[in-house]
Amino acid sequence: MQDRIKLGANRTGIASSPMHSEAMLDGLSLQDGSPQPAIGAAELRASYRVDAEPVGSMPPPNTLRGVVGAVGESLKGKRMHILLDKLGERAAYERSGARLYDAFLQRLSAGVDAALPGDMSLELVQTIRNDEVAHFTLLVEAIEKLGGDPTVQTPCADMTAVTGMGLIQAMNEPRATLAQGLQVLMAAELIDVASWELLIALATQLDQAELADRFTAALNAENVHLERVRGWLQGALQNDVALLAPSDGDGE
Protein backbone atom coordinates (compact mmCIF):
# COMPACT_ATOMS: atom_id res chain seq x y z
CA MET A 1 0.00 0.00 0.00
CA GLN A 2 1.11 3.53 -0.68
CA ASP A 3 1.07 6.21 1.97
CA ARG A 4 0.59 9.08 -0.47
CA ILE A 5 -0.20 9.95 -4.09
CA LYS A 6 2.74 10.46 -6.47
CA LEU A 7 3.02 12.03 -9.90
CA GLY A 8 3.66 9.45 -12.59
CA ALA A 9 2.97 8.31 -16.15
CA ASN A 10 -0.81 8.58 -16.01
CA ARG A 11 -2.14 8.84 -19.57
CA THR A 12 -5.85 8.33 -18.95
CA GLY A 13 -6.77 11.96 -19.69
CA ILE A 14 -7.69 13.22 -23.13
CA ALA A 15 -5.06 15.97 -22.93
CA SER A 16 -2.27 13.36 -22.84
CA SER A 17 -2.45 12.93 -26.61
CA PRO A 18 -3.99 15.92 -28.47
CA MET A 19 -3.61 14.29 -31.90
CA HIS A 20 -5.42 11.08 -30.98
CA SER A 21 -8.06 12.89 -28.93
CA GLU A 22 -8.86 15.12 -31.92
CA ALA A 23 -9.38 12.06 -34.11
CA MET A 24 -11.59 10.50 -31.48
CA LEU A 25 -13.76 13.61 -31.22
CA ASP A 26 -14.03 13.81 -35.02
CA GLY A 27 -15.39 10.28 -34.95
CA LEU A 28 -18.38 11.41 -32.96
CA SER A 29 -19.87 13.00 -36.07
CA LEU A 30 -20.05 9.55 -37.70
CA GLN A 31 -22.73 8.60 -35.20
CA ASP A 32 -25.13 11.28 -36.43
CA GLY A 33 -26.44 9.15 -39.28
CA SER A 34 -26.27 5.80 -37.53
CA PRO A 35 -29.52 3.89 -36.81
CA GLN A 36 -31.00 4.60 -33.40
CA PRO A 37 -32.52 1.90 -31.20
CA ALA A 38 -36.29 1.65 -31.07
CA ILE A 39 -36.23 2.52 -27.38
CA GLY A 40 -33.69 4.63 -25.54
CA ALA A 41 -31.91 3.68 -22.32
CA ALA A 42 -34.02 6.06 -20.21
CA GLU A 43 -37.27 4.64 -21.57
CA LEU A 44 -36.03 1.08 -21.07
CA ARG A 45 -35.17 1.75 -17.43
CA ALA A 46 -38.56 3.41 -16.92
CA SER A 47 -40.32 0.32 -18.27
CA TYR A 48 -38.37 -1.86 -15.84
CA ARG A 49 -39.50 0.31 -12.94
CA VAL A 50 -43.14 0.06 -13.99
CA ASP A 51 -43.06 -3.75 -14.09
CA ALA A 52 -40.63 -4.36 -11.22
CA GLU A 53 -41.64 -6.17 -8.05
CA PRO A 54 -40.64 -4.64 -4.68
CA VAL A 55 -37.12 -5.39 -3.43
CA GLY A 56 -38.65 -7.49 -0.66
CA SER A 57 -41.40 -7.63 1.91
CA MET A 58 -41.78 -7.39 5.66
CA PRO A 59 -42.74 -10.61 7.47
CA PRO A 60 -45.64 -10.63 9.93
CA PRO A 61 -44.72 -10.39 13.65
CA ASN A 62 -43.40 -13.69 14.97
CA THR A 63 -44.50 -13.24 18.59
CA LEU A 64 -47.88 -12.76 20.25
CA ARG A 65 -46.63 -9.46 21.63
CA GLY A 66 -45.68 -8.35 18.14
CA VAL A 67 -49.02 -9.38 16.66
CA VAL A 68 -50.98 -7.54 19.35
CA GLY A 69 -48.75 -4.47 18.99
CA ALA A 70 -49.03 -4.46 15.19
CA VAL A 71 -52.82 -4.76 15.29
CA GLY A 72 -53.10 -2.01 17.89
CA GLU A 73 -50.88 0.36 15.97
CA SER A 74 -52.67 -0.46 12.71
CA LEU A 75 -55.98 0.49 14.29
CA LYS A 76 -54.41 3.83 15.21
CA GLY A 77 -53.47 4.35 11.57
CA LYS A 78 -49.74 3.71 12.20
CA ARG A 79 -47.55 1.42 10.16
CA MET A 80 -45.07 -0.07 12.61
CA HIS A 81 -43.63 -2.33 9.90
CA ILE A 82 -42.11 0.81 8.32
CA LEU A 83 -40.12 1.43 11.51
CA LEU A 84 -39.10 -2.23 11.64
CA ASP A 85 -37.90 -2.00 8.04
CA LYS A 86 -35.72 1.02 8.87
CA LEU A 87 -34.46 -0.66 12.04
CA GLY A 88 -33.41 -3.61 9.91
CA GLU A 89 -31.65 -1.21 7.56
CA ARG A 90 -29.75 0.45 10.40
CA ALA A 91 -28.77 -2.92 11.88
CA ALA A 92 -27.40 -4.08 8.53
CA TYR A 93 -25.49 -0.82 8.08
CA GLU A 94 -23.99 -0.86 11.57
CA ARG A 95 -22.87 -4.45 11.03
CA SER A 96 -21.22 -3.38 7.77
CA GLY A 97 -19.71 -0.40 9.61
CA ALA A 98 -18.02 -2.70 12.11
CA ARG A 99 -16.57 -4.73 9.24
CA LEU A 100 -15.42 -1.54 7.54
CA TYR A 101 -13.47 -0.54 10.65
CA ASP A 102 -12.15 -4.09 10.97
CA ALA A 103 -10.65 -3.73 7.50
CA PHE A 104 -9.18 -0.33 8.39
CA LEU A 105 -7.70 -1.73 11.61
CA GLN A 106 -6.07 -4.53 9.63
CA ARG A 107 -4.40 -1.87 7.51
CA LEU A 108 -3.14 0.02 10.56
CA SER A 109 -1.93 -3.17 12.23
CA ALA A 110 0.14 -4.01 9.13
CA GLY A 111 2.18 -0.83 9.70
CA VAL A 112 2.20 0.20 6.04
CA ASP A 113 1.65 3.88 6.81
CA ALA A 114 4.68 6.01 7.63
CA ALA A 115 2.86 8.25 10.11
CA LEU A 116 -0.65 8.57 11.51
CA PRO A 117 -2.27 12.01 11.55
CA GLY A 118 -2.96 13.94 14.76
CA ASP A 119 -4.24 11.89 17.69
CA MET A 120 -5.16 8.92 15.53
CA SER A 121 -4.30 5.56 17.08
CA LEU A 122 -5.28 1.91 16.91
CA GLU A 123 -7.03 2.34 20.26
CA LEU A 124 -9.23 5.23 19.10
CA VAL A 125 -10.16 3.48 15.87
CA GLN A 126 -10.97 0.34 17.86
CA THR A 127 -13.23 2.42 20.12
CA ILE A 128 -15.24 3.59 17.11
CA ARG A 129 -15.46 0.02 15.84
CA ASN A 130 -16.77 -1.10 19.23
CA ASP A 131 -19.38 1.67 19.14
CA GLU A 132 -20.62 0.35 15.79
CA VAL A 133 -21.09 -3.10 17.35
CA ALA A 134 -22.88 -1.57 20.35
CA HIS A 135 -25.23 0.28 18.01
CA PHE A 136 -25.94 -2.95 16.16
CA THR A 137 -26.84 -4.59 19.49
CA LEU A 138 -29.11 -1.64 20.34
CA LEU A 139 -30.96 -2.06 17.07
CA VAL A 140 -31.36 -5.80 17.57
CA GLU A 141 -32.91 -5.10 20.98
CA ALA A 142 -35.23 -2.48 19.46
CA ILE A 143 -36.44 -4.89 16.78
CA GLU A 144 -37.11 -7.60 19.36
CA LYS A 145 -38.90 -5.10 21.60
CA LEU A 146 -41.33 -4.36 18.77
CA GLY A 147 -41.92 -8.06 18.14
CA GLY A 148 -39.75 -8.31 15.04
CA ASP A 149 -37.03 -10.74 13.98
CA PRO A 150 -33.56 -9.12 13.85
CA THR A 151 -32.27 -11.83 11.49
CA VAL A 152 -34.72 -10.80 8.74
CA GLN A 153 -33.22 -9.01 5.75
CA THR A 154 -35.81 -6.29 5.30
CA PRO A 155 -36.24 -4.42 1.99
CA CYS A 156 -34.29 -1.39 3.22
CA ALA A 157 -31.64 -3.68 4.73
CA ASP A 158 -31.25 -5.30 1.33
CA MET A 159 -30.70 -1.91 -0.32
CA THR A 160 -28.24 -0.67 2.28
CA ALA A 161 -26.25 -3.90 1.96
CA VAL A 162 -25.55 -2.94 -1.65
CA THR A 163 -24.34 0.48 -0.51
CA GLY A 164 -22.14 -1.05 2.17
CA MET A 165 -20.63 -3.48 -0.33
CA GLY A 166 -19.15 -0.61 -2.32
CA LEU A 167 -17.60 0.92 0.80
CA ILE A 168 -16.10 -2.43 1.86
CA GLN A 169 -14.63 -2.96 -1.61
CA ALA A 170 -13.08 0.50 -1.59
CA MET A 171 -11.61 -0.01 1.89
CA ASN A 172 -10.05 -3.34 0.91
CA GLU A 173 -8.41 -1.92 -2.22
CA PRO A 174 -4.72 -2.80 -1.59
CA ARG A 175 -3.43 0.25 -3.47
CA ALA A 176 -5.44 2.74 -1.42
CA THR A 177 -3.62 5.38 0.58
CA LEU A 178 -4.33 6.17 4.22
CA ALA A 179 -6.17 9.34 3.18
CA GLN A 180 -8.30 7.38 0.72
CA GLY A 181 -9.21 4.88 3.44
CA LEU A 182 -10.23 7.73 5.72
CA GLN A 183 -12.30 9.22 2.88
CA VAL A 184 -14.25 5.95 2.75
CA LEU A 185 -14.80 6.09 6.52
CA MET A 186 -16.00 9.68 6.30
CA ALA A 187 -18.50 8.74 3.59
CA ALA A 188 -19.80 5.94 5.81
CA GLU A 189 -20.06 8.21 8.84
CA LEU A 190 -21.94 10.90 6.90
CA ILE A 191 -24.54 8.31 5.89
CA ASP A 192 -24.62 7.05 9.48
CA VAL A 193 -25.37 10.46 10.98
CA ALA A 194 -28.12 11.32 8.50
CA SER A 195 -29.71 7.87 8.85
CA TRP A 196 -29.83 8.03 12.66
CA GLU A 197 -31.48 11.46 12.40
CA LEU A 198 -34.18 10.03 10.13
CA LEU A 199 -34.68 7.01 12.39
CA ILE A 200 -35.13 9.23 15.45
CA ALA A 201 -37.74 11.29 13.61
CA LEU A 202 -39.61 8.14 12.56
CA ALA A 203 -39.52 6.63 16.06
CA THR A 204 -40.84 9.91 17.50
CA GLN A 205 -43.63 10.02 14.93
CA LEU A 206 -44.69 6.50 15.95
CA ASP A 207 -44.68 7.37 19.68
CA GLN A 208 -41.57 5.35 20.49
CA ALA A 209 -40.07 7.96 22.81
CA GLU A 210 -37.83 5.53 24.71
CA LEU A 211 -36.29 4.22 21.49
CA ALA A 212 -35.90 7.77 20.17
CA ASP A 213 -33.93 8.70 23.30
CA ARG A 214 -31.63 5.69 22.93
CA PHE A 215 -31.16 6.43 19.25
CA THR A 216 -30.25 10.02 20.11
CA ALA A 217 -27.40 8.74 22.27
CA ALA A 218 -26.20 6.67 19.30
CA LEU A 219 -26.45 9.73 17.04
CA ASN A 220 -24.31 11.75 19.46
CA ALA A 221 -21.64 9.04 19.30
CA GLU A 222 -21.79 9.00 15.50
CA ASN A 223 -21.29 12.77 15.39
CA VAL A 224 -18.13 12.27 17.44
CA HIS A 225 -17.00 9.57 15.01
CA LEU A 226 -17.58 11.87 12.05
CA GLU A 227 -15.59 14.74 13.54
CA ARG A 228 -12.70 12.44 14.46
CA VAL A 229 -12.53 10.85 11.02
CA ARG A 230 -12.85 14.25 9.33
CA GLY A 231 -9.99 15.56 11.45
CA TRP A 232 -7.84 12.52 10.71
CA LEU A 233 -8.49 12.88 6.99
CA GLN A 234 -7.51 16.54 7.08
CA GLY A 235 -4.33 15.61 8.96
CA ALA A 236 -3.50 12.84 6.49
CA LEU A 237 -3.84 15.23 3.56
CA GLN A 238 -1.65 17.78 5.32
CA ASN A 239 0.96 15.06 5.87
CA ASP A 240 0.83 14.17 2.17
CA VAL A 241 1.49 17.80 1.22
CA ALA A 242 4.35 18.11 3.70
CA LEU A 243 5.98 14.89 2.45
CA LEU A 244 5.76 15.85 -1.23
CA ALA A 245 9.34 16.21 -2.51
CA PRO A 246 10.43 17.90 -5.78
CA SER A 247 11.64 14.54 -7.09
CA ASP A 248 8.05 13.26 -7.02
CA GLY A 249 7.20 15.56 -9.91
CA ASP A 250 9.77 13.95 -12.25
CA GLY A 251 7.46 11.05 -13.13
CA GLU A 252 8.26 7.36 -13.09
HUZIBEL-V728697 format. One line per field, one symbol per residue. phi: phi as a letter, one per 20 degrees, with the letter a starting at -180 (. if undefined). psi: psi as a letter, one per 20 degrees, with the letter a starting at -180 (. if undefined). A space follows every 50 residues. Layout:
BEGIN
phi->???
psi->???
END
This chain:
BEGIN
phi->.eeaedfbeedfffffbgfffffffffffffgeffdffcfffffffffff efffgaceffgdcgfffffffffffenddfffffffffffffffffffff fgffffffffmeefbeflefbgffffffgffffffffgfffffffenedf efefgffffffffffffffffeffefeffffffffffffffgffffffff fffffemdfffgfffffffgffffgfffffffffffffffffefdgffee nc
psi->qqirpqqamokhqhihnhghhghghhihhiihjqqqqhprgghghhhghg iqrqharpqqqjqgghgggggghhhjjqnhhgghghghghghghghhghg hghhhhghhikipgqqqcjprhghhhggghhgghhggghghgghhjjroi ipnrghhgghhgghghgggghjohiqrghhghhghggghgggghhhghhg hghghjkmggghghhhhggghhhggghggggggghghhggghioqhhhii r.
END
